[in-house]
Amino acid sequence: MHVKIVNGNPVQYPYTMVQFRRDNPNTSFPVEIPDTILETYGVHRVRESEVPSFDSKVQELVTGTPVLNGDGWETNYSISNRPQEEAEYNVRCYRDSLLTETDYLAMSDNTLSTEMATYRQALRDVPSQAGFPDNITWPTKP
């Protein structure tokens, strides 16, 4: 991925080689354009920075404009909270999938252990936790 820089500021990201060739229609370039040539036109390769950890059920990763870090440009990430309704829905779906994993244990021809019954009830109680949906204490599966 590349970024177009003008006067030290990013003006277009992502910037593709197709766009580069369109912006320079009267110039011939090799098939693989070296970074040294691109940089003379203000086009810089963007290094992938480490993606911060986040809970995808209640948050989302936002890719921002690249930042100059040391000797090169790198991706810039931020985390934003999902809308409340969406976060609640996602957490309930995840909770439901955990319940589904143990449904076979609750069939009429099976005796559910006390530990499993407690676990399943704790999953059903997740929406009533004080931190719901942003701060959930998930029960441990026995």
C-alpha positions as CSV (number, residue, x, y, z in Angstrom):
1,M,0.0,0.0,0.0
2,H,1.2,3.5,-0.8
3,V,0.5,7.1,0.3
4,K,0.8,10.3,-1.8
5,I,2.6,13.0,0.1
6,V,2.5,16.7,-0.8
7,N,4.5,19.3,1.2
8,G,5.1,16.6,3.9
9,N,1.4,15.9,4.3
10,P,-0.6,12.8,3.2
11,V,-3.1,13.8,0.6
12,Q,-4.2,10.4,-0.7
13,Y,-4.3,7.1,1.0
14,P,-4.5,4.4,-0.2
15,Y,-2.7,5.4,-3.3
16,T,-2.3,2.7,-6.0
17,M,0.1,2.2,-8.8
18,V,-2.8,2.5,-11.2
19,Q,-3.5,6.0,-9.9
20,F,0.2,6.8,-10.0
21,R,0.4,5.8,-13.7
22,R,-2.8,7.8,-14.5
23,D,-1.4,10.8,-12.7
24,N,1.8,10.6,-14.9
25,P,0.4,9.6,-18.3
26,N,3.3,11.0,-20.3
27,T,6.0,9.2,-18.3
28,S,7.2,5.7,-18.9
29,F,7.9,3.5,-15.9
30,P,9.1,-0.1,-15.5
31,V,6.5,-2.7,-14.6
32,E,7.9,-2.9,-11.0
33,I,8.5,0.7,-10.0
34,P,11.3,1.0,-7.4
35,D,10.6,2.9,-4.2
36,T,13.4,5.4,-5.0
37,I,11.5,6.5,-8.2
38,L,8.2,6.6,-6.4
39,E,9.6,8.8,-3.7
40,T,10.8,11.4,-6.2
41,Y,7.1,11.8,-7.1
42,G,6.0,12.0,-3.4
43,V,4.7,8.4,-3.3
44,H,5.8,6.3,-0.3
45,R,5.3,2.8,0.7
46,V,3.3,2.4,3.9
47,R,4.5,-0.2,6.4
48,E,1.9,-2.2,8.3
49,S,2.1,-1.3,12.0
50,E,0.9,-3.6,14.8
51,V,-2.8,-3.8,15.0
52,P,-4.0,-2.9,18.6
53,S,-6.0,-5.5,20.4
54,F,-9.8,-4.9,20.6
55,D,-13.0,-6.7,21.2
56,S,-14.7,-7.0,17.8
57,K,-18.1,-7.6,19.3
58,V,-18.2,-4.1,20.8
59,Q,-15.5,-2.2,19.1
60,E,-14.2,-1.7,15.6
61,L,-10.8,-1.0,14.1
62,V,-10.5,2.2,12.1
63,T,-7.7,2.7,9.7
64,G,-6.6,6.3,9.6
65,T,-4.2,8.4,7.6
66,P,-0.6,7.0,7.7
67,V,1.9,8.7,10.0
68,L,5.6,9.3,9.6
69,N,7.4,7.1,12.1
70,G,11.2,7.3,12.0
71,D,12.3,6.8,8.4
72,G,9.0,5.8,6.9
73,W,5.3,6.0,6.8
74,E,3.2,3.4,8.6
75,T,-0.5,2.6,9.1
76,N,-2.3,4.4,11.8
77,Y,-5.1,2.6,13.7
78,S,-7.7,3.7,16.2
79,I,-10.4,1.8,18.0
80,S,-14.0,3.1,18.2
81,N,-17.0,1.8,20.0
82,R,-19.7,0.2,18.0
83,P,-23.2,1.7,18.4
84,Q,-24.9,0.4,21.6
85,E,-27.6,-1.6,19.7
86,E,-25.0,-3.3,17.5
87,A,-22.7,-4.1,20.4
88,E,-25.6,-5.7,22.4
89,Y,-26.6,-7.7,19.4
90,N,-23.1,-9.0,18.8
91,V,-22.6,-10.0,22.5
92,R,-25.9,-11.8,22.5
93,C,-25.0,-13.7,19.3
94,Y,-21.7,-14.7,20.8
95,R,-23.4,-15.8,24.1
96,D,-26.0,-17.7,22.0
97,S,-23.2,-19.6,20.2
98,L,-21.7,-20.6,23.5
99,L,-25.0,-21.9,24.6
100,T,-25.5,-23.8,21.4
101,E,-22.2,-25.5,21.9
102,T,-23.6,-27.2,25.0
103,D,-27.2,-27.7,23.9
104,Y,-26.7,-31.4,23.3
105,L,-25.9,-31.8,27.0
106,A,-29.3,-30.4,28.0
107,M,-31.3,-32.9,25.9
108,S,-34.0,-34.9,27.7
109,D,-32.0,-38.1,27.5
110,N,-29.0,-36.6,29.2
111,T,-28.5,-35.5,32.9
112,L,-27.0,-32.1,33.0
113,S,-24.2,-31.7,35.6
114,T,-24.5,-29.0,38.2
115,E,-21.4,-27.3,36.9
116,M,-22.8,-27.2,33.3
117,A,-26.2,-26.0,34.5
118,T,-24.5,-23.2,36.4
119,Y,-22.4,-22.3,33.3
120,R,-25.4,-22.2,31.0
121,Q,-27.4,-20.1,33.5
122,A,-24.4,-17.7,33.8
123,L,-24.4,-17.4,30.0
124,R,-28.2,-16.6,30.0
125,D,-27.5,-13.9,32.7
126,V,-24.8,-12.1,30.6
127,P,-27.2,-9.4,29.4
128,S,-28.0,-8.5,33.1
129,Q,-24.4,-7.9,34.0
130,A,-23.6,-4.3,35.1
131,G,-21.1,-3.8,32.3
132,F,-23.2,-5.2,29.5
133,P,-22.3,-5.1,26.6
134,D,-18.9,-3.4,27.0
135,N,-17.4,-5.1,30.0
136,I,-18.5,-8.8,30.3
137,T,-17.2,-11.3,32.7
138,W,-17.6,-14.5,30.7
139,P,-18.2,-17.7,32.7
140,T,-15.6,-20.5,32.3
141,K,-16.9,-23.6,30.6
142,P,-16.6,-26.7,32.9
